Amino acid sequence: MEYLYAFTDLLNEMSPYLLLGFFVAGLLHVYVPQNVYANYFSGNQILL
């Protein structure tokens, strides 16, 4: 039972950072075009 309490405490401590990460990911999904990701992850260009 102590593991359950430790797990819930860990989730409570991580929750603000998880919510911030989900929010930033949502903003990127809405405002950054998909071809930017395709160009970045294709490996064909060198970023300087």
PQR file with spaces between the fields and no chain letter, atoms N, CA, C, O and H, PARSE charges and radii, in Angstrom:
ATOM       1  N    MET     1       0.818   -1.194    0.000 -0.4000 1.5000
ATOM       2  CA   MET     1       0.000    0.000    0.000 -0.0000 2.0000
ATOM       3  C    MET     1       0.865    1.262    0.000  0.5500 1.7000
ATOM       4  O    MET     1       0.464    2.316   -0.494 -0.5500 1.4000
ATOM       5  N    GLU     2       2.053    1.121    0.566 -0.4000 1.5000
ATOM       6  CA   GLU     2       2.953    2.269    0.609 -0.0000 2.0000
ATOM       7  C    GLU     2       3.401    2.677   -0.795  0.5500 1.7000
ATOM       8  O    GLU     2       3.648    3.853   -1.060 -0.5500 1.4000
ATOM       9  H    GLU     2       2.378    0.265    0.967  0.4000 1.0000
ATOM      10  N    TYR     3       3.504    1.690   -1.693 -0.4000 1.5000
ATOM      11  CA   TYR     3       3.874    1.992   -3.075 -0.0000 2.0000
ATOM      12  C    TYR     3       2.804    2.842   -3.753  0.5500 1.7000
ATOM      13  O    TYR     3       3.121    3.721   -4.554 -0.5500 1.4000
ATOM      14  H    TYR     3       3.304    0.734   -1.478  0.4000 1.0000
ATOM      15  N    LEU     4       1.561    2.583   -3.437 -0.4000 1.5000
ATOM      16  CA   LEU     4       0.464    3.357   -4.017 -0.0000 2.0000
ATOM      17  C    LEU     4       0.535    4.813   -3.570  0.5500 1.7000
ATOM      18  O    LEU     4       0.329    5.723   -4.374 -0.5500 1.4000
ATOM      19  H    LEU     4       1.304    1.869   -2.786  0.4000 1.0000
ATOM      20  N    TYR     5       0.824    5.032   -2.297 -0.4000 1.5000
ATOM      21  CA   TYR     5       0.958    6.401   -1.799 -0.0000 2.0000
ATOM      22  C    TYR     5       2.156    7.100   -2.438  0.5500 1.7000
ATOM      23  O    TYR     5       2.076    8.275   -2.796 -0.5500 1.4000
ATOM      24  H    TYR     5       0.991    4.292   -1.644  0.4000 1.0000
ATOM      25  N    ALA     6       3.252    6.383   -2.578 -0.4000 1.5000
ATOM      26  CA   ALA     6       4.439    6.966   -3.209 -0.0000 2.0000
ATOM      27  C    ALA     6       4.155    7.299   -4.668  0.5500 1.7000
ATOM      28  O    ALA     6       4.599    8.330   -5.173 -0.5500 1.4000
ATOM      29  H    ALA     6       3.317    5.429   -2.287  0.4000 1.0000
ATOM      30  N    PHE     7       3.413    6.424   -5.344 -0.4000 1.5000
ATOM      31  CA   PHE     7       3.079    6.667   -6.748 -0.0000 2.0000
ATOM      32  C    PHE     7       2.173    7.880   -6.899  0.5500 1.7000
ATOM      33  O    PHE     7       2.387    8.697   -7.795 -0.5500 1.4000
ATOM      34  H    PHE     7       3.052    5.587   -4.934  0.4000 1.0000
ATOM      35  N    THR     8       1.173    8.014   -6.048 -0.4000 1.5000
ATOM      36  CA   THR     8       0.278    9.178   -6.138 -0.0000 2.0000
ATOM      37  C    THR     8       1.011   10.462   -5.770  0.5500 1.7000
ATOM      38  O    THR     8       0.742   11.512   -6.355 -0.5500 1.4000
ATOM      39  H    THR     8       0.999    7.351   -5.320  0.4000 1.0000
ATOM      40  N    ASP     9       1.929   10.397   -4.814 -0.4000 1.5000
ATOM      41  CA   ASP     9       2.732   11.576   -4.495 -0.0000 2.0000
ATOM      42  C    ASP     9       3.601   11.985   -5.682  0.5500 1.7000
ATOM      43  O    ASP     9       3.745   13.171   -5.978 -0.5500 1.4000
ATOM      44  H    ASP     9       2.148    9.544   -4.340  0.4000 1.0000
ATOM      45  N    LEU    10       4.171   11.000   -6.351 -0.4000 1.5000
ATOM      46  CA   LEU    10       4.985   11.287   -7.529 -0.0000 2.0000
ATOM      47  C    LEU    10       4.148   11.919   -8.635  0.5500 1.7000
ATOM      48  O    LEU    10       4.581   12.881   -9.269 -0.5500 1.4000
ATOM      49  H    LEU    10       4.054   10.036   -6.111  0.4000 1.0000
ATOM      50  N    LEU    11       2.957   11.386   -8.869 -0.4000 1.5000
ATOM      51  CA   LEU    11       2.072   11.967   -9.883 -0.0000 2.0000
ATOM      52  C    LEU    11       1.670   13.389   -9.526  0.5500 1.7000
ATOM      53  O    LEU    11       1.594   14.251  -10.401 -0.5500 1.4000
ATOM      54  H    LEU    11       2.605   10.604   -8.354  0.4000 1.0000
ATOM      55  N    ASN    12       1.413   13.639   -8.259 -0.4000 1.5000
ATOM      56  CA   ASN    12       1.053   14.990   -7.828 -0.0000 2.0000
ATOM      57  C    ASN    12       2.202   15.968   -8.034  0.5500 1.7000
ATOM      58  O    ASN    12       1.972   17.128   -8.373 -0.5500 1.4000
ATOM      59  H    ASN    12       1.475   12.939   -7.547  0.4000 1.0000
ATOM      60  N    GLU    13       3.424   15.518   -7.835 -0.4000 1.5000
ATOM      61  CA   GLU    13       4.572   16.394   -8.047 -0.0000 2.0000
ATOM      62  C    GLU    13       4.849   16.621   -9.526  0.5500 1.7000
ATOM      63  O    GLU    13       5.318   17.692   -9.909 -0.5500 1.4000
ATOM      64  H    GLU    13       3.611   14.576   -7.559  0.4000 1.0000
ATOM      65  N    MET    14       4.565   15.627  -10.361 -0.4000 1.5000
ATOM      66  CA   MET    14       4.839   15.738  -11.796 -0.0000 2.0000
ATOM      67  C    MET    14       3.735   16.443  -12.565  0.5500 1.7000
ATOM      68  O    MET    14       3.976   16.912  -13.678 -0.5500 1.4000
ATOM      69  H    MET    14       4.184   14.756  -10.050  0.4000 1.0000
ATOM      70  N    SER    15       2.550   16.534  -12.018 -0.4000 1.5000
ATOM      71  CA   SER    15       1.390   17.004  -12.780 -0.0000 2.0000
ATOM      72  C    SER    15       1.550   18.402  -13.376  0.5500 1.7000
ATOM      73  O    SER    15       1.133   18.591  -14.518 -0.5500 1.4000
ATOM      74  H    SER    15       2.354   16.154  -11.114  0.4000 1.0000
ATOM      75  N    PRO    16       2.123   19.396  -12.689 -0.5600 1.5000
ATOM      76  CA   PRO    16       2.263   20.700  -13.364  0.2800 2.0000
ATOM      77  C    PRO    16       3.156   20.638  -14.600  0.5500 1.7000
ATOM      78  O    PRO    16       2.881   21.293  -15.605 -0.5500 1.4000
ATOM      79  N    TYR    17       4.218   19.853  -14.522 -0.4000 1.5000
ATOM      80  CA   TYR    17       5.132   19.743  -15.656 -0.0000 2.0000
ATOM      81  C    TYR    17       4.502   18.970  -16.806  0.5500 1.7000
ATOM      82  O    TYR    17       4.722   19.296  -17.973 -0.5500 1.4000
ATOM      83  H    TYR    17       4.441   19.321  -13.705  0.4000 1.0000
ATOM      84  N    LEU    18       3.723   17.951  -16.479 -0.4000 1.5000
ATOM      85  CA   LEU    18       3.015   17.211  -17.525 -0.0000 2.0000
ATOM      86  C    LEU    18       1.997   18.096  -18.225  0.5500 1.7000
ATOM      87  O    LEU    18       1.894   18.074  -19.452 -0.5500 1.4000
ATOM      88  H    LEU    18       3.544   17.687  -15.532  0.4000 1.0000
ATOM      89  N    LEU    19       1.245   18.875  -17.458 -0.4000 1.5000
ATOM      90  CA   LEU    19       0.260   19.768  -18.059 -0.0000 2.0000
ATOM      91  C    LEU    19       0.930   20.824  -18.927  0.5500 1.7000
ATOM      92  O    LEU    19       0.434   21.147  -20.006 -0.5500 1.4000
ATOM      93  H    LEU    19       1.329   18.893  -16.462  0.4000 1.0000
ATOM      94  N    LEU    20       2.047   21.360  -18.464 -0.4000 1.5000
ATOM      95  CA   LEU    20       2.786   22.335  -19.269 -0.0000 2.0000
ATOM      96  C    LEU    20       3.294   21.695  -20.557  0.5500 1.7000
ATOM      97  O    LEU    20       3.235   22.317  -21.617 -0.5500 1.4000
ATOM      98  H    LEU    20       2.449   21.097  -17.587  0.4000 1.0000
ATOM      99  N    GLY    21       3.786   20.475  -20.482 -0.4000 1.5000
ATOM     100  CA   GLY    21       4.258   19.778  -21.672 -0.0000 2.0000
ATOM     101  C    GLY    21       3.143   19.497  -22.656  0.5500 1.7000
ATOM     102  O    GLY    21       3.329   19.655  -23.863 -0.5500 1.4000
ATOM     103  H    GLY    21       3.834   19.969  -19.621  0.4000 1.0000
ATOM     104  N    PHE    22       1.976   19.079  -22.157 -0.4000 1.5000
ATOM     105  CA   PHE    22       0.831   18.850  -23.042 -0.0000 2.0000
ATOM     106  C    PHE    22       0.379   20.148  -23.691  0.5500 1.7000
ATOM     107  O    PHE    22      -0.002   20.155  -24.862 -0.5500 1.4000
ATOM     108  H    PHE    22       1.825   18.950  -21.177  0.4000 1.0000
ATOM     109  N    PHE    23       0.417   21.250  -22.942 -0.4000 1.5000
ATOM     110  CA   PHE    23       0.017   22.546  -23.480 -0.0000 2.0000
ATOM     111  C    PHE    23       0.962   22.996  -24.592  0.5500 1.7000
ATOM     112  O    PHE    23       0.513   23.460  -25.640 -0.5500 1.4000
ATOM     113  H    PHE    23       0.726   21.244  -21.991  0.4000 1.0000
ATOM     114  N    VAL    24       2.260   22.861  -24.367 -0.4000 1.5000
ATOM     115  CA   VAL    24       3.249   23.247  -25.384 -0.0000 2.0000
ATOM     116  C    VAL    24       3.128   22.348  -26.605  0.5500 1.7000
ATOM     117  O    VAL    24       3.229   22.826  -27.735 -0.5500 1.4000
ATOM     118  H    VAL    24       2.625   22.484  -23.516  0.4000 1.0000
ATOM     119  N    ALA    25       2.915   21.061  -26.397 -0.4000 1.5000
ATOM     120  CA   ALA    25       2.735   20.141  -27.525 -0.0000 2.0000
ATOM     121  C    ALA    25       1.496   20.500  -28.330  0.5500 1.7000
ATOM     122  O    ALA    25       1.506   20.407  -29.557 -0.5500 1.4000
ATOM     123  H    ALA    25       2.833   20.672  -25.479  0.4000 1.0000
ATOM     124  N    GLY    26       0.436   20.907  -27.657 -0.4000 1.5000
ATOM     125  CA   GLY    26      -0.774   21.333  -28.357 -0.0000 2.0000
ATOM     126  C    GLY    26      -0.549   22.586  -29.171  0.5500 1.7000
ATOM     127  O    GLY    26      -1.035   22.695  -30.296 -0.5500 1.4000
ATOM     128  H    GLY    26       0.428   20.982  -26.660  0.4000 1.0000
ATOM     129  N    LEU    27       0.189   23.539  -28.606 -0.4000 1.5000
ATOM     130  CA   LEU    27       0.504   24.757  -29.361 -0.0000 2.0000
ATOM     131  C    LEU    27       1.339   24.441  -30.595  0.5500 1.7000
ATOM     132  O    LEU    27       1.087   24.982  -31.672 -0.5500 1.4000
ATOM     133  H    LEU    27       0.584   23.450  -27.692  0.4000 1.0000
ATOM     134  N    LEU    28       2.323   23.575  -30.445 -0.4000 1.5000
ATOM     135  CA   LEU    28       3.135   23.185  -31.598 -0.0000 2.0000
ATOM     136  C    LEU    28       2.293   22.480  -32.646  0.5500 1.7000
ATOM     137  O    LEU    28       2.477   22.696  -33.843 -0.5500 1.4000
ATOM     138  H    LEU    28       2.527   23.136  -29.570  0.4000 1.0000
ATOM     139  N    HIS    29       1.384   21.649  -32.207 -0.4000 1.5000
ATOM     140  CA   HIS    29       0.534   20.913  -33.144 -0.0000 2.0000
ATOM     141  C    HIS    29      -0.361   21.857  -33.933  0.5500 1.7000
ATOM     142  O    HIS    29      -0.632   21.617  -35.110 -0.5500 1.4000
ATOM     143  H    HIS    29       1.235   21.473  -31.234  0.4000 1.0000
ATOM     144  N    VAL    30      -0.822   22.922  -33.298 -0.4000 1.5000
ATOM     145  CA   VAL    30      -1.755   23.840  -33.953 -0.0000 2.0000
ATOM     146  C    VAL    30      -1.026   24.849  -34.831  0.5500 1.7000
ATOM     147  O    VAL    30      -1.479   25.142  -35.937 -0.5500 1.4000
ATOM     148  H    VAL    30      -0.602   23.117  -32.342  0.4000 1.0000
ATOM     149  N    TYR    31       0.102   25.388  -34.356 -0.4000 1.5000
ATOM     150  CA   TYR    31       0.709   26.536  -35.025 -0.0000 2.0000
ATOM     151  C    TYR    31       1.929   26.226  -35.887  0.5500 1.7000
ATOM     152  O    TYR    31       2.342   27.084  -36.668 -0.5500 1.4000
ATOM     153  H    TYR    31       0.470   25.151  -33.457  0.4000 1.0000
ATOM     154  N    VAL    32       2.519   25.050  -35.780 -0.4000 1.5000
ATOM     155  CA   VAL    32       3.698   24.722  -36.591 -0.0000 2.0000
ATOM     156  C    VAL    32       3.259   23.773  -37.695  0.5500 1.7000
ATOM     157  O    VAL    32       2.692   22.717  -37.410 -0.5500 1.4000
ATOM     158  H    VAL    32       2.184   24.353  -35.146  0.4000 1.0000
ATOM     159  N    PRO    33       3.511   24.131  -38.955 -0.5600 1.5000
ATOM     160  CA   PRO    33       3.090   23.264  -40.067  0.2800 2.0000
ATOM     161  C    PRO    33       3.817   21.921  -40.046  0.5500 1.7000
ATOM     162  O    PRO    33       4.929   21.804  -39.530 -0.5500 1.4000
ATOM     163  N    GLN    34       3.169   20.925  -40.611 -0.4000 1.5000
ATOM     164  CA   GLN    34       3.711   19.568  -40.586 -0.0000 2.0000
ATOM     165  C    GLN    34       4.992   19.453  -41.402  0.5500 1.7000
ATOM     166  O    GLN    34       5.854   18.638  -41.073 -0.5500 1.4000
ATOM     167  H    GLN    34       2.265   21.021  -41.030  0.4000 1.0000
ATOM     168  N    ASN    35       5.138   20.251  -42.464 -0.4000 1.5000
ATOM     169  CA   ASN    35       6.351   20.138  -43.283 -0.0000 2.0000
ATOM     170  C    ASN    35       7.601   20.591  -42.533  0.5500 1.7000
ATOM     171  O    ASN    35       8.707   20.183  -42.890 -0.5500 1.4000
ATOM     172  H    ASN    35       4.438   20.913  -42.731  0.4000 1.0000
ATOM     173  N    VAL    36       7.455   21.418  -41.512 -0.4000 1.5000
ATOM     174  CA   VAL    36       8.609   21.799  -40.697 -0.0000 2.0000
ATOM     175  C    VAL    36       9.161   20.565  -39.990  0.5500 1.7000
ATOM     176  O    VAL    36      10.373   20.352  -39.953 -0.5500 1.4000
ATOM     177  H    VAL    36       6.557   21.750  -41.223  0.4000 1.0000
ATOM     178  N    TYR    37       8.269   19.757  -39.433 -0.4000 1.5000
ATOM     179  CA   TYR    37       8.708   18.523  -38.783 -0.0000 2.0000
ATOM     180  C    TYR    37       9.299   17.554  -39.802  0.5500 1.7000
ATOM     181  O    TYR    37      10.307   16.902  -39.530 -0.5500 1.4000
ATOM     182  H    TYR    37       7.285   19.930  -39.462  0.4000 1.0000
ATOM     183  N    ALA    38       8.678   17.461  -40.966 -0.4000 1.5000
ATOM     184  CA   ALA    38       9.164   16.540  -41.993 -0.0000 2.0000
ATOM     185  C    ALA    38      10.568   16.933  -42.443  0.5500 1.7000
ATOM     186  O    ALA    38      11.426   16.067  -42.613 -0.5500 1.4000
ATOM     187  H    ALA    38       7.859   17.991  -41.187  0.4000 1.0000
ATOM     188  N    ASN    39      10.810   18.222  -42.636 -0.4000 1.5000
ATOM     189  CA   ASN    39      12.144   18.676  -43.036 -0.0000 2.0000
ATOM     190  C    ASN    39      13.164   18.459  -41.922  0.5500 1.7000
ATOM     191  O    ASN    39      14.306   18.082  -42.185 -0.5500 1.4000
ATOM     192  H    ASN    39      10.113   18.926  -42.498  0.4000 1.0000
ATOM     193  N    TYR    40      12.756   18.693  -40.697 -0.4000 1.5000
ATOM     194  CA   TYR    40      13.684   18.569  -39.576 -0.0000 2.0000
ATOM     195  C    TYR    40      14.073   17.115  -39.329  0.5500 1.7000
ATOM     196  O    TYR    40      15.241   16.825  -39.071 -0.5500 1.4000
ATOM     197  H    TYR    40      11.828   19.000  -40.483  0.4000 1.0000
ATOM     198  N    PHE    41      13.119   16.208  -39.405 -0.4000 1.5000
ATOM     199  CA   PHE    41      13.395   14.812  -39.091 -0.0000 2.0000
ATOM     200  C    PHE    41      13.829   13.984  -40.294  0.5500 1.7000
ATOM     201  O    PHE    41      14.153   12.806  -40.145 -0.5500 1.4000
ATOM     202  H    PHE    41      12.170   16.444  -39.614  0.4000 1.0000
ATOM     203  N    SER    42      13.841   14.580  -41.484 -0.4000 1.5000
ATOM     204  CA   SER    42      14.247   13.814  -42.660 -0.0000 2.0000
ATOM     205  C    SER    42      15.750   13.573  -42.689  0.5500 1.7000
ATOM     206  O    SER    42      16.203   12.576  -43.251 -0.5500 1.4000
ATOM     207  H    SER    42      13.578   15.537  -41.605  0.4000 1.0000
ATOM     208  N    GLY    43      16.522   14.463  -42.097 -0.4000 1.5000
ATOM     209  CA   GLY    43      17.962   14.293  -42.068 -0.0000 2.0000
ATOM     210  C    GLY    43      18.648   14.777  -43.327  0.5500 1.7000
ATOM     211  O    GLY    43      19.854   14.581  -43.473 -0.5500 1.4000
ATOM     212  H    GLY    43      16.154   15.273  -41.641  0.4000 1.0000
ATOM     213  N    ASN    44      17.921   15.405  -44.247 -0.4000 1.5000
ATOM     214  CA   ASN    44      18.520   15.867  -45.493 -0.0000 2.0000
ATOM     215  C    ASN    44      19.153   17.245  -45.370  0.5500 1.7000
ATOM     216  O    ASN    44      19.985   17.615  -46.198 -0.5500 1.4000
ATOM     217  H    ASN    44      16.941   15.564  -44.129  0.4000 1.0000
ATOM     218  N    GLN    45      18.779   17.996  -44.369 -0.4000 1.5000
ATOM     219  CA   GLN    45      19.300   19.349  -44.223 -0.0000 2.0000
ATOM     220  C    GLN    45      20.204   19.428  -42.999  0.5500 1.7000
ATOM     221  O    GLN    45      20.026   18.702  -42.021 -0.5500 1.4000
ATOM     222  H    GLN    45      18.103   17.695  -43.697  0.4000 1.0000
ATOM     223  N    ILE    46      21.173   20.324  -43.080 -0.4000 1.5000
ATOM     224  CA   ILE    46      22.046   20.588  -41.943 -0.0000 2.0000
ATOM     225  C    ILE    46      21.580   21.890  -41.315  0.5500 1.7000
ATOM     226  O    ILE    46      21.516   22.924  -41.979 -0.5500 1.4000
ATOM     227  H    ILE    46      21.318   20.914  -43.875  0.4000 1.0000
ATOM     228  N    LEU    47      21.258   21.831  -40.042 -0.4000 1.5000
ATOM     229  CA   LEU    47      20.801   23.023  -39.334 -0.0000 2.0000
ATOM     230  C    LEU    47      22.003   23.745  -38.758  0.5500 1.7000
ATOM     231  O    LEU    47      22.803   23.149  -38.037 -0.5500 1.4000
ATOM     232  H    LEU    47      21.310   20.990  -39.503  0.4000 1.0000
ATOM     233  N    LEU    48      22.134   25.014  -39.071 -0.4000 1.5000
ATOM     234  CA   LEU    48      23.249   25.813  -38.548 -0.0000 2.0000
ATOM     235  C    LEU    48      22.755   26.803  -37.545  0.5500 1.7000
ATOM     236  O    LEU    48      23.545   27.568  -36.991 -0.5500 1.4000
ATOM     237  H    LEU    48      21.484   25.498  -39.657  0.4000 1.0000
